[in-house]
Amino acid sequence: MKKGRPYFTLLFLLLITLSIPGTASSLTLEEAISAALEKNPSVLRAESEVTSEKFRLEASRGKFFPSLDLTYTFSREEEDIFFTSPESSSFTAEASLNLFRGFEDLHTLRGRKYSLQSARSSREEEASRVRFRVIEAFLSALREKQEVEVAEEAVKLLERQRKDAENLLKNGLVPKNDLLKVEVELATARQELLARRASLANSLKRLSLETGLSVENAEILVPPKISFPRDLDGSCLEKEAVAGKNLLKSIEARILSLKEEGEALRGGFFPSVDLSLSYTTYGDSAFPDGRGDSILPDRQLTESLTVTWNIFSGGSTRNELKAKLAEAKALEHRLDEEINFLAAQLTEALNAYRVALSSVALAEKSLIQARENHRMTENQYRQGLATATELLDARFLLTRAEKEKITASYDAALSLARLEFLVGSPDAVRACGGGQEPPTSR
């Protein structure tokens, strides 16, 4: 039994470790997005606003139902009045129902429905914004991870070149100046590696803040497989964005809500008709159980129809109506501004995406050539047919080609993510394309 305890302890510690948040062995992009949407304060705030609008909508529905009021009154007089008891009490149950209020209730209800639609669209827009920020942070961390790998490979190549230079120097095949050149480049490459590692740490910190997770190691990040749509149609994208962008939907719903609120204010220009039914019992003590020998009735049933019409209120209703309509007009202008701004952003993002796709193809070709050039130059250097400067140049071209490949790949992925954010849906973006590149891990 004692021999088995260490294994049980190890298993227990392993289970505990796996259950601790932030200690996952891998993290996909979708998992990062889900975590951010669950914890992001902006999304939670927008969700609370949706809940608030739901309750306001339910409150406006209550105006279509009758109201029931219970009233108890007790009073004591110093002297009897007309031979009545100095104490009196009453209990009244009254039901009232508004029959007409200039359709104010109906327009208020419609306005609340549009307000709820606006809040929901705002929530979706905020979620889309958070999703884009997480994608940006996730891809940035992956990019920095590859930049570190390139910098590490550059250091290894220079260390290998330094070793070759030392051997060649011992044999008198190269001057000492060649070795010094390599050592200078090696020191520079090591400094670049430190800078790239610092950038990676910053990217991981940003990803942690966006997702609410503890992401301390880039090795757990799983590169997403991305299919790049080709031949995207700009007018199709603009049409899809205007129809599907949640920001625009939110503004449109708010405009309709304000107009309905204005119509509700117009109800103040009409008379209000209320019907009520009340039942009252009286008493000559604290308990309304009858008045004894009083000539006044012990109970009373009252039916009443009340018509109220405001003739003058200092122009407050009219001015409030004008304010609502002016606010709706201002939002209509803002909607036009947002549509124009969105069209400009789409054009810029689409051009950036097209340039990035072209750069990916060129960078892949350049990287193949740079690798072959470095291989050939390194072999020639070992045979004494190339100088250290030529090998350093080949290494520089290789590192630059690798960086350009990384930059082009992630620029294409970020440009696509930005297009999806602007249009409002990844499917809508792909629907405007003429085909797709094969899925690749970026």
N, C-alpha and C positions, 0 to 999 in steps of 0.2 A: 504493500500500500504506500509506503513512504517513497519508493522509487517512482511511483506514478504521479506523485504530487508536482514535480517540476513541469511535467508535460501539461498537467491540468492548469497550472499557473500560467504557462506560456499561452495556452489556448484562451484562457480568460482575458489575459492582457491584449491578445490579438483582437478579440471580440470588442473589448472596450475601445481600443484604438479605432477600429472601423466604425464604431458608433459615434465617435466625436465629430461634430460638424467641421468641415474644412480639411479633413484628413483623407479625402477620397483619393484613390489611386489614379483617377482620370476625371477630366471635366470637359464635356462637349459644349459646343456653342449653345445648343438648345437648353441644356441644363443651366448654363450661366444666365440665359435670358429668363428662364422660369424663376430662378432664384431672385433676380433683380425685380421682376414684376411682383413678387410676393412681398418684398421688403422695401421697395423704393418709396420714400415719403411722398413724392409727387403723385404717384399712382394711387397710394392710399388716400391722399387728400382728395383726388378726383373721385374715388369710389365713395368717400364720405359725402361729397357734394351730390352724387347720384342718389344716395340714400336719403339725404335731406329733401331733394326734389320729389322723391316718391311719397314722403310723408306730407309734403305740401299739396301734392295732387290728391291724396286721400282726404286731407282737410277740406279741400274745395268741393269734394263730392258730398261732404256732410251737409252742405247748404241746401241740398235737394230733399232732405228729410225733415220731418217735423221735429221741433224741439219740445222737451218736456221739462217744466220747472216746478219745484216744490217749494212753497214759501210758508214759514211759520212766523207769526207776529204775536208778541205779548206786550201789554202796556198797563200802567197803573196810574190813575188820576187822583189828585188830592181830594176832590169832591165829586159827589154823584151828579150826573147830568141827566136830566129828564128821567129820574127814578131808575137809572141803570146802575149796574155794579161798577165800583171804581176800578175793578180789574176786568180786563177783556183780552181775549186771545182769538186767533184765527189760524186756520191751516188751509192752504190753497194748492190745488193741483191744476196746472194750466198746460195745455198743449197748443202750440201755435205753428202755423205753416205759412210761408211766404208764397203767394200765388203769382205775383208778378213783380219784377224789379227792373224792368227794361232790358231783360235778357243778360243782366250783369253776371249772374251765376254761371250761365252757359259759356259766356266768353271767358270768364275767369278760369273755368275748368279747361277749356281749350288752350288757354295760355299756359296753364301748368303742364299740360301734356307736351307742348312744344318746349317748355323749359326743361322737362325731363329728357327729351330727345337731345337738346343742346348739351346737357350735362353728360349724357352717355357718349356723345360724339367727342366731347372734350376729354373724357376718360380714355377713349380709344386713341385719340391723338397723343395724349401723354404717354400711354403705353407704347405707341409706335416710336415716340421720341426716345424713350428709355431703351427700347429694343435696338434702335440705331446706335445709341451711345455704347451699349454693351458690345455690339458687333464691332464697333470702331475700336474699343479698348481690347477686345479679344484678339482681333487681327493685328493690332499694334504690338501686343505682347508676343504673338507668334512671329511677327516680322523681326522684332528685336532679338528673339531667340535665334532666328536664322542669321541675323547680323553677328551675333556672338559666335556662332559656329563658323562663319566665314572668317572672322578675326582670329579665332583659334587655329583654323587651317592655315592662315597666313603666317602665324607665328611658327607653326610646325614646319612649313616650307622653308622659312628663313633659318630656323635652327638646323634643318637638314643641309641647307646651302652653306651655313657657317661651318658645319662639320666637314663638308666637302672642301671648303676653302682652306681650312686648317690642314687637311691632308695634302692638298695640292701645294700649300705653302711649305710644308715640311719637305716635300720632294723638289722644291725649287721651281715649280711649274707656273706659279702666279706670284705677283708681287704682294707685299704685305698690305698695300693700299686696297687691294680687292677684299681682303678680310675685314679691314676697317669699314669699308662701305657696307658690307653685310651686317656688321655689328650695329652700325648706326640705324640701318633699316629695321633690324630686329628690335632695337629699343623703341623705335617709333611704333612698330606693330604691337608691341606689348602695351604701350600707352593707349593705343586705339582699342585694344581688347578691354582694358580697364574702363574706358569710356562707354563701350558698348554694354558691358555688364551693369554699369550704373544706369544706363538707359533702360535696360531690361528690368531692373529692380523698380524703376519709376513706373514702367508700364504695368507691371504686376500689381503695384500699389493702387494704381488707378482702376484696374480691373477688380480688385478687392473692394474698393469703395463703391463701384457701380453695382456689383452683385451682392454685396453684403457677405461674401464668403472670404475665407482666408486663403488666398492664392499666393503662395510663397515660392513655388517651384514651377517653372515653365514646362517641365517635362510632363506634367499631368494634363497639359492642354492637348486636346485631340483636334488636329487640323480638319476643318469642315470640307466636305466635298461640294464644290461649287460648279454649276453648269452656267456658262456664260452665253446668254442669248445673243444672236447675231442680227444684223440689219434691223435694228430698232427704228421704228417710225416715230419721229418727233411729234407729228400731229396726233397720232394715236395715243401717245403717252400723255399729251396735254389734255386730250378729251377724257381719258381715264382718270387723270388727276382731278380735273374739275368735278367729275361725277363721283369720285370715291374718296377724295381727301377729307378726313374727319374734321380738320380745322374749318374747312368751308361749310361742311354740314352743320357744325356747331353754330357758326355765325348765322346761317340761313334759318335755323330753328329759333335762334334768339330773336331775329327780326320778326318772325311770325308770332312769337310770344308777345313781343312789345305791341304789335298791332292788335292782338286780341285783348291785351290789357287796356289799350286805348278804347276799343269797342265796349269793354266793361265799364269804363268811365262814362261813356255816352249814356249808359243806363241811368245815370244820375239826373238826366234831363227828363226822365219819365216818372210818373207816379209809382209809388210802391203800394201793393195791395197785400194785406196780411189777414189771415183768418185765425181766430183763436177760440178755444173752448176751455172754460175754467169751472172748477167745482170747489166751493169754499164752505167750511164748517166753522161755526163760531162758538165761543164759550165765555162765561163770566168769571173764569178763573184761569189758571195757567194751562188748563187742559181744555181744548176746544170741543167739549162734549155737550154743548147746548147752552142756551141763555136762561134757562129756568122759566120764570114768569114774565120775562120781557116780551113786549109786543113785537120786537124785531125778530126776523126769521133765524132759525138755528143753522140753516144751510142754504146755499144759493148756487144755482147752475147758470152760467153766463155764456152766451154765444155772442161773438162780436166780429165785425168786419171793419177793418181799419184801412183807410186810404190816406197815404202821406205823399205830399208833393212839395219838394223844395222849390221855392220861387226865386230866391236869391241867396247866393253864398259868397258874395264878393268876387265872383269870377274864378274861384279856386278850382272848381271842376274843369272849367274850360281851359285854364292854363295848364293844369296837370295833363289834360288830353293833348294839348299842343306839345308839351315836353316829351310825352311818350312817342308821338309821331316824329318829332325831331330826332330823338334818340334812335328810332328805327331807321330814319334816313341816314344818320351818321354811320350806322352799321352797314347799310347798303353801300355807301362809299368805301368803307373799309373792306367789304367783300370784293369790290372791284379792284382795290389796291392789292389784296392778297392774291387774286387770280392773276393779275399782271406780274406780281413778284414771283409767283409760282412758275409762270411761263418762262421768266428769265432764268430762274434757278434750274428748271428742267433743261433748257437749252445749254446752260453751262455744264450741268452734270452729264448730259448726253455726249457733248463734245469731249469732255474729260474721259468718259468711258470708252469712246471710240479710239482716242489717242492711246489710252492704256492698253487696249486689246492689241493695237498695232505694235506698241512697244514690247509687249510680251513676246510676240513672234520674233521681233528683231533681237531681243535680249537672249532668247533661247539659241538663236543661230550664232550670235556673238560669243556666247559662253562655250559652245562646242568648239569654235575656232580658237578661243583663248586657251582652253585646256590642251588642245593639240599643240598649240604654239609653245606652251610652257613645257610640255613633255619633251618636245623636240629640242628646245633650247637647253633644258637641263641635261639631256644626254650629250649634247654637243659640249656643254661646259665641263662635264666629267671627262670628256675625251680631249679637252684643251682646244676645242674648235670655236668656243664662244667665251666672251669675257664675263666677268661678274656683273658688270653694268647691264649687259644684254639679258642676263638671267633675271636681274632685279626688275628690269623693264617688263619681261615676260610675266613675272610674278605680279607686278603692279596691274598689268592688263587683265590678268586672270581674276584678281580680287575685285577690280572695278566691274568686270563682266558679271561676276557673281552678285555683286551689290545691285547692279542694274536689273538683273533678273528678279531679285527679291523685290526691289522697288516697283517694277512694272507689274508683277503678279499681285502684290497687295494694293497697288493703286487701282487695278482693275476690279478687285474684290470690293474695295471701299466705294468706288464709283458706282458699282452695281447696287450696293447696299444703300447708297444715297438716293439713287433712282427709285428704289423700292420704297424708301421713306417718303419721298416727294409725291409719288403716285398714290401711295397708300396701301399697296398690296403687291407682293412678289408675283402672284399669278397674273395680275394686270400687266406688269412689265413684260413678262414672258409672252403674253398674248399679243403684244405689239411687235414681236420679233419674227424673223423669217426662218429661224432655226436655232440650234443650241450647240455650243462646243461640248465635247465630252466632259463629264464630271472630272474635276481635278482637285486634289487636296492642296490647300494653300496655307 
